[in-house]
């Protein structure tokens, strides 16, 4: 049995066990529905959200903000990380600056982001890009420097240029680092998009959760949260699929 099949079976069994425990906890004499809605109520909210289409515009909005912000943040993180790894003196300037920016809670600068970029999707994209830049930057620097020095010396012995060494030696060595950071960045992208929607938005799953909390519609809140979880699982699976395709020479058992 393949690893993919084992993972799918284990995930299905875990989901069924959690669903059974949830149904038992919300049964007669159990947790009140305004605290934890029964599975049937949440499934009804999911049906209305996905089949009837009530949640689909919000899913698309959050997904678009997360995807565009992730693309920008990851691209800049890899590019800047590559430049820093090739020009060592830049590390003394860039690493403290990037670390300082990352250590500031994004919720603290959210009012400034809204003031600069407005209430539209631009502020969500910028927040996501800020969150996803750091892990890709750190992973790229570490990965590009992890290449075997003997391989680099061999390329230099054959008069290979720095760009040729970067493409054919350093980037393949950094592949696992970069894809590992992408797994983290996917989660951060959704978190950043939802946090931005909590603060100022009229669309998105974060907006749905915030507004339904005010109306105490717990079932719709759970439906939005489950939708976010499914988006995260799907995005993570796509990253792992791309990793297997791009880094095809790496033994997955190692």
C-alpha positions as CSV (number, residue, x, y, z in Angstrom):
1,X,0.0,0.0,0.0
2,X,1.3,3.4,-1.0
3,X,2.1,6.2,1.5
4,X,-0.7,8.3,0.0
5,X,-3.3,5.5,0.5
6,X,-2.1,5.0,4.1
7,X,-2.4,8.7,4.8
8,X,-5.9,8.9,3.3
9,X,-7.1,5.9,5.3
10,X,-5.6,7.2,8.5
11,X,-7.2,10.7,7.9
12,X,-10.6,9.2,7.2
13,X,-10.6,7.0,10.3
14,X,-9.5,10.0,12.5
15,X,-12.3,12.1,11.0
16,X,-14.9,9.4,11.6
17,X,-13.7,9.0,15.2
18,X,-13.8,12.7,15.9
19,X,-17.3,12.9,14.2
20,X,-18.6,10.1,16.5
21,X,-17.2,11.8,19.6
22,X,-18.7,15.1,18.5
23,X,-22.1,13.5,17.9
24,X,-22.0,11.8,21.3
25,X,-20.9,15.1,23.1
26,X,-23.8,17.1,21.6
27,X,-26.4,14.3,22.1
28,X,-29.2,14.3,24.7
29,X,-27.9,15.6,28.0
30,X,-24.7,16.8,26.4
31,X,-23.2,20.1,25.5
32,X,-25.7,22.9,24.6
33,X,-26.0,23.7,20.9
34,X,-25.1,27.4,21.5
35,X,-21.8,26.2,22.8
36,X,-21.1,23.3,20.4
37,X,-23.6,22.7,17.6
38,X,-24.4,19.1,16.6
39,X,-22.7,17.7,13.5
40,X,-26.1,17.8,11.6
41,X,-26.4,21.6,12.1
42,X,-22.8,22.2,10.9
43,X,-23.3,19.9,7.9
44,X,-26.5,21.8,7.1
45,X,-24.5,25.1,7.2
46,X,-21.8,23.5,5.0
47,X,-24.4,22.4,2.5
48,X,-25.9,25.9,2.3
49,X,-22.4,27.4,2.1
50,X,-20.9,25.1,-0.6
51,X,-23.9,23.6,-2.5
52,X,-26.2,26.6,-2.3
53,X,-23.3,28.9,-2.7
54,X,-23.6,31.2,0.3
55,X,-20.0,30.8,1.3
56,X,-18.4,30.4,-2.1
57,X,-17.8,34.2,-2.7
58,X,-16.1,34.5,0.7
59,X,-14.0,31.3,0.1
60,X,-12.9,32.8,-3.2
61,X,-12.1,36.2,-1.7
62,X,-10.0,34.7,1.2
63,X,-8.4,32.2,-1.2
64,X,-7.4,34.9,-3.7
65,X,-5.9,37.2,-1.0
66,X,-4.0,34.3,0.5
67,X,-2.7,33.0,-2.9
68,X,-1.7,36.4,-4.3
69,X,0.0,37.4,-1.0
70,X,1.7,34.0,-0.8
71,X,3.0,34.3,-4.3
72,X,4.4,37.8,-3.7
73,X,5.9,37.0,-0.3
74,X,7.4,33.7,-1.4
75,X,8.9,35.2,-4.6
76,X,10.5,38.1,-2.7
77,X,11.7,35.8,0.1
78,X,13.4,33.4,-2.3
79,X,14.8,36.3,-4.3
80,X,16.2,38.3,-1.4
81,X,17.4,35.1,0.3
82,X,19.3,34.2,-2.8
83,X,20.9,37.6,-3.1
84,X,21.9,37.6,0.6
85,X,23.4,34.1,0.3
86,X,25.5,35.2,-2.7
87,X,26.6,38.5,-1.3
88,X,27.7,37.7,2.3
89,X,28.1,41.3,3.5
90,X,24.4,42.0,2.9
91,X,23.6,39.5,5.7
92,X,24.7,41.9,8.4
93,X,22.2,44.5,7.1
94,X,19.3,42.3,6.0
95,X,19.0,39.7,8.7
96,X,18.5,42.1,11.6
97,X,16.0,44.2,9.5
98,X,14.0,41.1,8.5
99,X,14.0,39.7,12.0
100,X,12.9,43.0,13.5
101,X,10.0,43.3,11.0
102,X,8.9,39.7,11.7
103,X,9.0,40.2,15.5
104,X,6.4,43.0,15.3
105,X,2.9,41.5,15.7
106,X,1.0,42.2,12.5
107,X,-2.1,43.1,14.5
108,X,-0.1,46.1,15.8
109,X,0.6,47.5,12.3
110,X,-2.8,46.5,10.9
111,X,-4.2,50.1,11.3
112,X,-1.2,51.4,9.3
113,X,-1.7,48.8,6.6
114,X,-5.4,49.7,6.3
115,X,-4.5,53.4,6.2
116,X,-2.0,52.8,3.4
117,X,-3.8,50.2,1.3
118,X,-7.5,50.7,2.2
119,X,-10.2,48.3,3.1
120,X,-10.0,46.2,-0.1
121,X,-8.1,43.1,-0.9
122,X,-4.8,45.0,-1.3
123,X,-4.4,45.3,2.5
124,X,-5.0,41.5,2.9
125,X,-2.5,40.7,0.2
126,X,0.1,43.0,1.8
127,X,-0.4,41.4,5.2
128,X,-0.1,37.9,3.8
129,X,3.1,38.8,1.9
130,X,4.6,40.2,5.1
131,X,3.9,37.0,7.0
132,X,5.1,34.6,4.3
133,X,8.3,36.5,3.4
134,X,10.2,35.5,6.5
135,X,10.1,31.7,6.4
136,X,11.0,31.6,2.7
137,X,13.8,34.1,3.2
138,X,15.4,32.1,6.1
139,X,14.9,28.7,4.3
140,X,16.4,30.0,1.1
141,X,19.5,31.4,2.9
142,X,20.0,28.2,4.9
143,X,19.3,25.9,1.9
144,X,21.6,27.7,-0.6
145,X,24.4,27.5,1.9
146,X,23.8,23.8,2.7
147,X,25.3,22.6,-0.6
148,X,28.4,20.4,-0.4
149,X,31.5,22.6,-0.7
150,X,33.2,19.9,-2.8
151,X,30.5,20.2,-5.4
152,X,30.9,23.9,-5.6
153,X,34.7,23.5,-5.9
154,X,34.2,21.1,-8.7
155,X,32.0,23.6,-10.6
156,X,34.6,26.3,-10.1
157,X,37.3,24.1,-11.3
158,X,35.5,23.9,-14.6
159,X,35.1,27.7,-14.7
160,X,31.4,27.7,-14.0
161,X,29.9,31.1,-13.3
162,X,28.2,32.0,-10.0
163,X,24.8,32.0,-11.8
164,X,25.5,28.5,-13.2
165,X,26.5,27.2,-9.7
166,X,23.4,28.8,-8.2
167,X,21.0,27.2,-10.7
168,X,22.6,23.8,-11.0
169,X,24.1,23.2,-7.5
170,X,22.8,25.5,-4.8
171,X,19.1,25.6,-5.8
172,X,18.7,21.8,-6.0
173,X,20.4,21.6,-2.5
174,X,17.9,24.2,-1.2
175,X,14.8,22.5,-2.6
176,X,13.8,20.7,0.5
177,X,14.4,23.8,2.6
178,X,12.2,25.9,0.3
179,X,9.3,23.5,0.1
180,X,9.4,22.9,3.9
181,X,9.1,26.7,4.3
182,X,6.3,26.7,1.8
183,X,4.3,24.3,4.0
184,X,4.6,26.8,6.8
185,X,3.9,29.8,4.5
186,X,0.6,28.2,3.3
187,X,-0.7,28.2,6.8
188,X,0.5,31.7,7.5
189,X,-1.1,32.9,4.3
190,X,-4.6,31.8,5.5
191,X,-4.0,33.2,9.0
192,X,-2.9,36.5,7.6
193,X,-5.9,36.8,5.3
194,X,-8.4,35.9,8.0
195,X,-6.8,38.3,10.5
196,X,-7.0,41.1,8.0
197,X,-10.7,40.3,7.3
198,X,-11.4,40.4,11.1
199,X,-10.1,43.9,11.3
200,X,-11.6,45.5,8.2
201,X,-13.4,43.8,5.4
202,X,-16.9,43.2,3.9
203,X,-16.0,39.8,2.4
204,X,-14.1,36.7,3.2
205,X,-14.3,33.8,5.7
206,X,-12.9,36.0,8.5
207,X,-15.7,38.5,7.9
208,X,-18.2,35.7,8.0
209,X,-16.8,34.4,11.3
210,X,-16.8,37.9,12.8
211,X,-20.3,38.8,11.8
212,X,-21.9,35.4,12.7
213,X,-20.2,35.7,16.1
214,X,-22.2,38.8,16.7
215,X,-25.4,37.0,15.7
216,X,-24.4,33.8,17.7
217,X,-24.8,31.6,14.7
218,X,-22.3,29.0,15.8
219,X,-23.1,26.6,13.0
220,X,-22.1,29.0,10.3
221,X,-19.0,29.9,12.2
222,X,-18.0,26.2,12.4
223,X,-18.8,25.9,8.6
224,X,-16.4,28.8,7.9
225,X,-13.7,27.4,10.1
226,X,-14.0,23.9,8.5
227,X,-13.8,25.6,5.1
228,X,-10.6,27.2,6.1
229,X,-9.2,23.9,7.4
230,X,-10.1,22.2,4.1
231,X,-8.4,25.0,2.2
232,X,-5.3,24.6,4.3
233,X,-5.3,20.8,3.8
234,X,-5.7,21.1,0.0
235,X,-3.0,23.8,-0.3
236,X,-0.6,21.7,1.8
237,X,-1.3,18.6,-0.4
238,X,-0.6,20.7,-3.5
239,X,2.7,21.8,-2.1
240,X,3.7,18.2,-1.2
241,X,2.7,17.1,-4.7
242,X,4.8,19.8,-6.3
243,X,7.7,18.9,-4.0
244,X,7.6,15.2,-5.2
245,X,7.4,16.4,-8.8
246,X,10.1,19.0,-8.7
247,X,12.5,17.2,-6.3
248,X,12.0,13.8,-8.0
249,X,15.6,12.6,-7.3
250,X,15.0,12.7,-3.5
251,X,14.0,9.4,-1.8
252,X,10.8,10.2,0.1
253,X,11.6,7.4,2.6
254,X,14.8,9.3,3.7
